[in-house]
Amino acid sequence: MIYLLIMTEFPKFHCCVNQKEEDYDSGIQLYFMKEYELAELIGRLIKMDENHADEYKNMFEFIRSLENYIITGENPRDFSFLEKIEGEKGWAMDYSILLNESRSARVAFRACRKTVEVMYYYRVLSRKEGFTERFNPENFRAFLLLRDILYKRSCELMEK
């Protein structure tokens, strides 16, 4: 016998951040998907840009710890190491990077762009009731630094 389930309402999911039932368009799951994509790209850079592998590993671990902070409230890793890495503001070389033969430069630039997406969802969620405390400006600053570092790295990798 075949049972046919007809849905009359959109389902919800239990959110571990605010402990409420959330709609799928609440943005929280999409934020984590973008965060995973960023972590994946940084994970690739660990192997592709071995001269800076330790820095990428620290970036990866910070992102992982930030997820734990957002979900459980445990303290995220200190991101002051990012302040010691030189970054570059502005995207004067963006199309040059996209056309460059260096795969590692393009991956670093993709990670830079993914950081901007994460920043967007982070900021949107920072305005939602129940999320404000965990999506705070201080941790957002880490993404600003990360964006500029990844852009500079993509420019440097283009020259190799």
N, C-alpha and C positions, 0 to 999 in steps of 0.2 A: 504494500500500500504506500502510496506517495502522499506525503503531507505537504501542503502548500502553506507557507507562512506569508501572510500579507502584513506589511508594515504600514501603519497609518501615521506613525510619527518617526522622526529621525531618532536613532538611538543615542545614548550618551555614554561617556566613559568615566570611570572614577579617577580623578586627578589626585596624584600623590602630593602635589604642592599645596593645594588649598583644601584638600580632603572633601571635595564636593563633586557632584556629578556635573560634568562639563559637556557642552556641545562640541562636536568635532571641528567646528570652525572657530573655537575659542582661541586658537593660535598656539597653545602651549605644546601640543604634539609637534606642530610644524617647527616651532623654535628648536626643539630637541633634534628633529631630523636635520635641520640646517647646522646645528652644532656638531652632530655626528659627521656630516659631510666635511665640515671644516677640519675636524680631528683626523678624518681619513686622509685628507690632502696633506696635512702636516705630517702624518705618519709616512706618507710617500716621500716627503722631503727629507726625512731622517736618512733614508737610503740614497736619495738622489743628490743631496748636497751634504756629503759626509763631513766637510770642514765645519759645518755648523750643526751637526747631528745632536750634540748635547743641548743646544739652545732649543731645537725643535722638540726634543724629548721633554724639556721643561715646559714648553708651550702646551704640548699634548697633555701633560700631567695637570697643568693649571686648568685646562678646559674640563678634564675629567673631574677635578675637585670642585669646580664651579657647578657642575651638574649635581654633584652630591650636596652641595650647599643649597642649591635651589630646591631640591627634593626633600632633604632631611634636615637642613639647617646646620649641618656640621661645617666648621670653618673651612673656607676655601684656602688653597695654597697661596702663599704670598707671591704676588706678581712683580715685586720690585726688580727682579732680574730683567724684566722687559725694559725698564727705564735705563738700563745700562747698555742696551743694544741700540745701535744707531738706526733710525728710521728716516723716512723721507716723505714729506707731505707733497701733495700734488701728483698728477698722473701725466706728466709731459711725455712719457715714453710708452703710453698704453698701447697704441696700435703697433708700435715697433716691437713690443714684447709679443703681441699676438701673432705677428708674422715671423718672428724669430725661429730659427731652427732648433734652438735649445729647448728641449722638452722640460727640463727642470725650471727654466725661466717661466715657461707657460704655466706649469703646475704651481709655482710660487705666486704668480699673478692670479690664477684661479683661486688660490687660498685667500689672497688679498680681497678679491671680489666676494668670496663666500663670507669673509669676515664682515663685510658691509651688510650682507643679508642677515647675518646673525644679529648685528647691531640693530637693524630695523625691527626684527621681531622682539628683541630684548626690550627696546624702547616702548613698543606697543604694549607689551605685557607689563611694563613698569607702571602703566596708568590704570591697569585693571585691579579692581578691588580683590583682595586676597593674594595678589602677587607683588604688590608694591614693595614690601619689605625685602623680598629675596632678589628682586630685579632692581638693584640700587645703583646710583650714579658711580660709586667708587669702583665697583666691578666692571661697569661699562667702560671705564677709563682703560682697563686692560685691553679691551677690544680696539680702542682707538690706537693704542701703542702697537698692538699686533698688526693692525692694518698697515700702518706706516712702515713697520719692520719688514713685512712680507712684500710690500711694494719695492722697497730699496733692495731687498734680496733678489727679487725678480729682475731688476735692472742690472745688478751685479752678475747674475747667472747668465744673462744675455750675452755678456762679453766673453764667456768661457767657451 
